[in-house]
Amino acid sequence: MKYLLAAVVLASTVVGFSEVASAAGGCGPGWYRGPYGGCRRAAVVVRPGPVVVAPAPVVVVPRARVCPYGFRWWGGRCRPI
């Protein structure tokens, strides 16, 4: 039982330290630790390029007539002129 407990503690310690090592030295993505311990920007940083969007075609549709001839839309309904 002692050996099993020791193996579990050792495994959890190794897993705990391996996640810290994947944090790029604590500097963040695109940065690295320099020779004196400071964070330095990486020489090659992948940045997304500009987004070019083509203009949409303009479609003009004549408006449908709501009221019959001789009437107009006013106050929420068709009324005579």
Helices and strands as residue ranges (DSSP letters): H 2-21, G 24-26, E 31-33, E 39-41, E 71-74, E 77-80
